[in-house]
Amino acid sequence: QVQLVESGGGLVQAGGSLRVSCVASGIIFRIYTMDWYRQAPGNQRELVATITGAGNTNYADSVKGRFSISRDNAENTVYLQMNSLKPEDTAVYYCHVRRSRDYWGKGTLVTVSS
């Protein structure tokens, strides 16, 4: 059974940094593309960053140059390093993988105060 468990969210001031993590189980982690999504109150869930099994990355325009996605295949973990945070980055951040269907974690809340 696929499980994704996020951690690392919290409250940070604008301009600060935070790293969120997602530990995956139930999949051969190293071969799967992993994604981070976020959902702010009243908004649709949006794709933030993607990393393939080969380590290729892609980012939403709104976070390019500020966020960095990485993975540790030995630890079955994907990270999202968030720098220069803005109040508009406030959201629940979700880990995602597609393996025959979509799997989601429960999310971790990131709050950026102005």
PAZAPA-4460 file (N, C-alpha, C; in steps of 0.05 Angstrom, whole numbers, plus 32768, in hexadecimal, padded with zeros to 4 digits):
% residues 114
    n_x    n_y    n_z   ca_x   ca_y   ca_z    c_x    c_y    c_z   seq   type   mol
   8011   7FE8   8000   8000   8000   8000   8012   8019   8000     1      Q     A
   800B   802B   7FEE   801B   8044   7FEC   8013   8057   8002     2      V     A
   8028   8061   800F   8023   8076   8024   8037   808C   8020     3      Q     A
   802D   80A5   8023   803E   80BC   8022   8039   80CC   803C     4      L     A
   804F   80D3   804A   804D   80E1   8063   805E   80FA   8062     5      V     A
   8050   8111   8063   805F   812B   8062   8065   8134   807F     6      E     A
   8079   8145   8081   8081   8151   809A   8090   816B   8094     7      S     A
   8094   817B   80A9   80A5   8192   80A6   8097   81AD   80A3     8      G     A
   807D   81AD   80A1   806F   81C6   809F   8070   81D6   80B8     9      G     A
   8067   81EF   80B7   8067   8200   80CE   8062   821D   80C8    10      G     A
   8068   822E   80DB   8064   824B   80D8   807F   8258   80D4    11      L     A
   8081   8268   80C0   809A   8276   80BA   8094   8292   80B0    12      V     A
   80A6   82A5   80B6   80A2   82C0   80AD   80A9   82C3   808F    13      Q     A
   809D   82D6   8083   80A3   82DC   8067   80C2   82E1   8064    14      A     A
   80CC   82D5   804F   80E9   82D6   804A   80F8   82BF   8055    15      G     A
   80EB   82AF   8066   80F8   8299   8073   80F8   8280   8061    16      G     A
   8103   826A   806D   8106   8251   805F   80F9   823A   8070    17      S     A
   80F2   8226   8061   80E6   820E   806E   80EB   81F6   805B    18      L     A
   80EF   81DF   8066   80F1   81C7   8056   80DC   81B3   805E    19      R     A
   80CD   81AA   804B   80B9   8194   8051   80C3   817A   8044    20      V     A
   80BB   8165   8051   80C4   814A   8049   80AC   8138   8044    21      S     A
   80B1   8123   8034   809C   810F   802F   80AA   80F4   802E    22      C     A
   80A2   80E2   803F   80AC   80C7   803F   8098   80B5   8032    23      V     A
   80A1   80A6   801E   808F   8094   800F   8094   8077   8016    24      A     A
   807F   8067   8016   8082   804B   8019   806E   803D   8007    25      S     A
   8074   8023   8001   8062   8014   7FF0   8067   8016   7FD3    26      G     A
   807D   8025   7FCC   8084   8028   7FAF   80A2   8024   7FAD    27      I     A
   80AB   801E   7F94   80C7   801E   7F8E   80CE   803B   7F89    28      I     A
   80D5   8048   7F9E   80D6   8066   7F9F   80E7   8071   7F88    29      F     A
   80FE   8065   7F83   8112   8071   7F72   8108   8074   7F55    30      R     A
   80F4   8065   7F4D   80EC   8066   7F31   80D5   8079   7F2C    31      I     A
   80C9   8084   7F41   80B1   8094   7F3E   80B6   80B2   7F3F    32      Y     A
   80A8   80C0   7F2E   80A7   80DD   7F2F   8097   80E5   7F48    33      T     A
   80A2   80F7   7F57   8095   8101   7F6F   808F   811E   7F6C    34      M     A
   8078   8127   7F77   806F   8142   7F74   8068   814E   7F8F    35      D     A
   806B   8168   7F91   805F   8178   7FA7   8049   818A   7F9B    36      W     A
   8032   8189   7FA8   801C   819A   7FA2   8017   81AB   7FBA    37      Y     A
   8007   81C1   7FB7   7FFE   81D0   7FCD   7FE1   81DA   7FC8    38      R     A
   7FD3   81DF   7FDE   7FB8   81E9   7FDD   7FB4   81FD   7FF2    39      Q     A
   7FAF   8216   7FE9   7FA9   822C   7FFC   7F8A   822D   8000    40      A     A
   7F82   8238   8016   7F65   823A   801C   7F56   8247   8005    41      P     A
   7F41   823A   7FFB   7F30   8245   7FE6   7F3C   8241   7FCA    42      G     A
   7F53   8235   7FC8   7F60   8231   7FAE   7F61   8214   7FA7    43      N     A
   7F65   820F   7F8D   7F69   81F4   7F84   7F85   81EB   7F8A    44      Q     A
   7F88   81D0   7F8C   7FA3   81C5   7F90   7FB4   81CB   7F77    45      R     A
   7FCD   81D3   7F7B   7FDE   81DA   7F65   7FF9   81CB   7F67    46      E     A
   8004   81C5   7F50   801E   81B7   7F4F   8034   81CC   7F55    47      L     A
   8046   81C5   7F67   805B   81D7   7F6F   8076   81CE   7F62    48      V     A
   807C   81B4   7F65   8096   81AB   7F5C   8095   818D   7F56    49      A     A
   80A6   8184   7F44   80A6   8168   7F3B   80C3   815F   7F39    50      T     A
   80C8   8146   7F41   80E3   813A   7F3D   80E0   811E   7F33    51      I     A
   80ED   8118   7F1D   80EB   80FD   7F11   80FE   80EA   7F20    52      T     A
   80FC   80D0   7F19   810E   80BD   7F25   812B   80C2   7F1E    53      G     A
   812F   80CF   7F07   814A   80D6   7EFE   8154   80F0   7F0A    54      A     A
   8143   80FE   7F19   814B   8116   7F26   8145   8130   7F17    55      G     A
   8137   812E   7F01   812F   8146   7EF2   8119   8154   7F00    56      N     A
   811A   816E   7F01   8107   817E   7F11   80F8   8192   7EFF    57      T     A
   80E1   819A   7F09   80D1   81AE   7EFC   80C2   81BD   7F12    58      N     A
   80BD   81D7   7F0E   80B1   81E8   7F22   809B   81F9   7F16    59      Y     A
   8088   8200   7F27   8074   8214   7F20   8082   822F   7F1E    60      A     A
   8078   8240   7F0C   8085   825A   7F08   8086   826A   7F22    61      D     A
   8072   8266   7F33   806F   8276   7F4B   8085   8270   7F60    62      S     A
   8092   8259   7F5D   80A6   8251   7F71   80C2   824E   7F65    63      V     A
   80C5   8251   7F4B   80DF   824E   7F3F   80F3   8261   7F4B    64      K     A
   810B   8257   7F51   8120   8267   7F5D   811E   8269   7F7B    65      G     A
   8108   8260   7F87   8105   8261   7FA4   8102   8246   7FB1    66      R     A
   80F6   8233   7FA3   80F1   8218   7FAD   8104   8204   7F9E    67      F     A
   810B   81EF   7FAD   811B   81DA   7FA1   8111   81BF   7FAA    68      S     A
   810C   81AE   7F97   8103   8192   7F9D   811B   8180   7F9A    69      I     A
   811D   816C   7FAC   8132   8158   7FAB   8128   813E   7FB6    70      S     A
   8138   812A   7FB2   8130   810F   7FBC   8147   8100   7FC6    71      R     A
   8142   80EE   7FDA   8156   80DC   7FE4   814A   80C0   7FE0    72      D     A
   8153   80B2   7FCC   8148   8098   7FC5   814E   8083   7FDB    73      N     A
   8164   8087   7FE8   816B   8073   7FFE   8158   8076   8015    74      A     A
   814D   808E   8019   813B   8092   802F   811D   8094   8027    75      E     A
   8118   808F   800D   80FD   8091   8002   80F0   80AB   8009    76      N     A
   80FF   80C0   8007   80F6   80DB   8010   80F9   80EF   7FFA    77      T     A
   80E5   8100   7FF7   80E6   8117   7FE5   80E4   8131   7FF7    78      V     A
   80F3   8145   7FF0   80F4   815D   7FFF   80EB   8175   7FED    79      Y     A
   80E2   8189   7FFB   80DD   81A3   7FEE   80E9   81B9   8000    80      L     A
   80FF   81C4   7FF6   810C   81DA   8004   80FF   81F4   7FFA    81      Q     A
   80F5   8204   800D   80E7   821C   8006   80F5   8234   8012    82      M     A
   80FF   8246   8001   810E   825D   8009   80FE   8276   8001    83      N     A
   8106   828C   800D   80F9   82A6   8007   80DB   82A4   8007    84      S     A
   80D0   8298   801C   80B4   8292   801D   80A3   82AC   801E    85      L     A
   808C   82AB   8011   807A   82C1   8010   805F   82B9   801D    86      K     A
   8050   82CC   8026   8035   82C5   8031   8024   82B5   801E    87      P     A
   8027   82BA   8005   8017   82AB   7FF1   801F   828E   7FEE    88      E     A
   8035   8286   7FFB   803D   826A   7FFB   802F   825A   8010    89      D     A
   801F   8268   8021   8010   825B   8036   7FFD   8247   802A    90      T     A
   7FFE   822E   8032   7FEE   8219   8027   7FF4   81FF   8036    91      A     A
   7FE3   81EB   8030   7FE9   81CF   8038   7FF9   81C3   8021    92      V     A
   8010   81B8   8027   8021   81AD   8013   801E   818E   8013    93      Y     A
   8019   8183   7FFB   8014   8167   7FF8   8029   8159   7FE7    94      Y     A
   8030   8142   7FEF   8041   8130   7FDF   802F   811F   7FCD    95      C     A
   8038   8119   7FB5   8028   810A   7FA2   8039   80F7   7F91    96      H     A
   802E   80E0   7F8C   803A   80CE   7F79   8024   80C0   7F69    97      V     A
   8029   80BB   7F50   8016   80AC   7F3F   8020   8090   7F3A    98      R     A
   8012   807C   7F44   8019   8060   7F40   7FFF   8052   7F3A    99      R     A
   7FF8   8050   7F21   7FDE   8045   7F18   7FC7   8059   7F1F   100      S     A
   7FCA   8066   7F35   7FB8   807C   7F3C   7FC7   8090   7F4D   101      R     A
   7FB9   80A6   7F54   7FC6   80BB   7F64   7FC6   80B3   7F81   102      D     A
   7FDD   80B8   7F8E   7FDF   80B5   7FAB   7FE8   80D0   7FB7   103      Y     A
   7FDB   80D6   7FCE   7FE1   80EF   7FDB   7FE7   80EB   7FF9   104      W     A
   7FF8   80FB   8003   7FFB   80FC   8020   7FE6   810D   802C   105      G     A
   7FE6   810F   8047   7FD2   811F   8055   7FD8   813D   8055   106      K     A
   7FF1   8143   804E   7FF9   815F   804C   8006   816A   8065   107      G     A
   8015   8180   8061   8021   818E   8077   801D   81AC   8073   108      T     A
   8014   81BA   8088   800D   81D6   8085   8025   81E8   8088   109      L     A
   8028   81F9   8074   803C   820E   8074   802E   8229   8076   110      V     A
   8035   8238   808A   8029   8253   808E   8040   8267   808E   111      T     A
   803D   827B   807C   8051   8290   807A   8045   82AA   8083   112      V     A
   804F   82B5   8098   8044   82CE   80A2   8053   82E6   8096   113      S     A
   8044   82FC   8093   804F   8314   8087   805C   8326   809B   114      S     A
***
